Amino acid sequence: MTTVGSTTTARTASQAFPAGFVWGAATAAYQIEGAAHEDGRGPSIWDTFARRPGAVAGGDTGDVACDHYHRWREDIALMASLGLGAYRFSVSWPRVQPDGSGPVNPRGLDFYDRLVDGLLEAGITPYVTLYHWDLPQALEDAGGWTVRDTAYRFAEYAGVVHDRLADRADTWTTINEPWVASFLGYGAGVHAPGRTSADDAFRAAHHLMLAHGLAARRLREAGAERISLTLNLAPVLCPADAPGEADLAAVELVDSLLNRQFLDAALRGSYPDAVLERARRLGHVRDGDLAVIAQPIDSLGINYYNPTYVRAAPGAPENPAFPGSAGVAFPSVDLPTTAMGWPIAPDGLTELLLRLHRDHPGVPLVVTENGAAFDDVPGPDGRVADPARIGYLEGHLRAAHAALAAGVDLRGYLVWSLLDNFEWAEGYGKRFGIVYVDYADQRRLPKDSARWYAGVIARNGLEA
Ligand SMILES: OC[C@@H]1[C@@H](O)[C@H](O)[C@@H](O)c2[nH]c(CCc3ccccc3)c[n+]21
């Protein structure tokens, strides 16, 4: 304890979050719903990709997942028992428009109607994500995100969903993580649709951002007042003591591709040089596009898991997720890691939030995803002790609090994820949930981290 004058200042500052801070959890349609062939749902690129031999660990698919399509009432009750203020979920485009355009499937929309009504009855605010990677396969067959037309189809789909739910849901995210959908889906090929072309990755990234702008404009015209975009962002760091010119160039390139390509477009209507060079060659960026992309948004969603570490490494092969990265290494660092092998670096969240506060002042921020996979095993009593996840979450909430204390306009935090679920190319083997899912019988078992998180929500912060 330190004493200043007659006042004794507590050594550990209070970890109370602002009044009205939003506490929630996040999921996505393809990862939890299942019912992949039910009630008129059409195939998505993930239904197709998951069937490609070797694409997904264990040959797992989202056919059943957490069977949330049928168990949504139970899952809402679970959310309410934790005291969640908000629940971030995505709408499955191929459930709403099986071919991605044209006729609407009423039973598809009905599911989200029921879900939103159930959330509101439980006092939980719906945070609706319109696109979380499950492009209707019919649109991919016509070129997918590499063709401009898909952006216009997305805006139409966004209008259909908004017009159905806007009387009850008012918080909208257009696109989840355009970098992943484009550079892992069309560049590295490790996500759906599994294409491997750098040019296609840049085309897809631009058309996803154009889709964001067109949809944001369509929602704004319909009266929406809480429109956002969610980006996976990370500080790009060089772990060397004295980075050289080549190291700094590597940081600049990866930061341009991962962060600035999307931040600058959405918030400034510009692209960094690394992207402009490709755009000049490909000709896919048209006059006026960036003005559409920079449609005003009411908040920015941030998915943060860990920093990205890079250094110059002459002779290193190009990482296909980062075109032009020949001579750049992505080294491991001496930090504890999660079951995904991702380093645990909570300070990176503070650094990222401060950067956004500095570079894009006036944009309210929401952490729309933060969480960790660990190898959770239920005990004989059904308890799931996950101290490592509690440690990860606590560390990142302290990091978020440090940003708040520095003046960052952070409005909320949504943990990834409510439930263990289909972890894309990793399948069901990687568990991110604060609630364990036993896929053999679909039982939900709240982990210790769920009870811990409920306490954080109840006291609106961490214990000092
Ligand atoms: O990997 C955990 C979660 C996914 O389950 C979410 O659907 C997705 O929004 C999401 N994004 C990130 C960070 C970016 C990333 C995604 C996938 C693979 C590598 C990095 C982590 N996560």
PDBQT file of the ligand as one rigid body, heavy atoms in Angstrom, charges set to zero:
ROOT
HETATM    1  O1  LIG A 501     -10.364 -19.768 -34.033  1.00  0.00    +0.000 OA
HETATM    2  C1  LIG A 501     -11.264 -19.329 -33.055  1.00  0.00    +0.000 C 
HETATM    3  C2  LIG A 501     -12.246 -18.339 -33.676  1.00  0.00    +0.000 C 
HETATM    4  C3  LIG A 501     -13.175 -18.979 -34.713  1.00  0.00    +0.000 C 
HETATM    5  O2  LIG A 501     -13.848 -20.098 -34.169  1.00  0.00    +0.000 OA
HETATM    6  C4  LIG A 501     -14.185 -17.900 -35.158  1.00  0.00    +0.000 C 
HETATM    7  O3  LIG A 501     -15.200 -18.414 -36.012  1.00  0.00    +0.000 OA
HETATM    8  C5  LIG A 501     -13.462 -16.790 -35.908  1.00  0.00    +0.000 C 
HETATM    9  O4  LIG A 501     -14.230 -15.598 -35.967  1.00  0.00    +0.000 OA
HETATM   10  C6  LIG A 501     -12.097 -16.532 -35.328  1.00  0.00    +0.000 A 
HETATM   11  N1  LIG A 501     -11.205 -15.633 -35.753  1.00  0.00    +0.000 N 
HETATM   12  C7  LIG A 501     -10.056 -15.828 -35.075  1.00  0.00    +0.000 A 
HETATM   13  C8  LIG A 501      -8.786 -15.068 -35.313  1.00  0.00    +0.000 C 
HETATM   14  C9  LIG A 501      -8.409 -15.160 -36.812  1.00  0.00    +0.000 C 
HETATM   15  C10 LIG A 501      -8.160 -16.571 -37.221  1.00  0.00    +0.000 A 
HETATM   16  C11 LIG A 501      -9.237 -17.377 -37.582  1.00  0.00    +0.000 A 
HETATM   17  C12 LIG A 501      -9.027 -18.698 -37.980  1.00  0.00    +0.000 A 
HETATM   18  C13 LIG A 501      -7.731 -19.202 -38.039  1.00  0.00    +0.000 A 
HETATM   19  C14 LIG A 501      -6.659 -18.386 -37.683  1.00  0.00    +0.000 A 
HETATM   20  C15 LIG A 501      -6.888 -17.068 -37.264  1.00  0.00    +0.000 A 
HETATM   21  C16 LIG A 501     -10.258 -16.853 -34.200  1.00  0.00    +0.000 A 
HETATM   22  N2  LIG A 501     -11.515 -17.255 -34.352  1.00  0.00    +0.000 N 
ENDROOT
TORSDOF 0
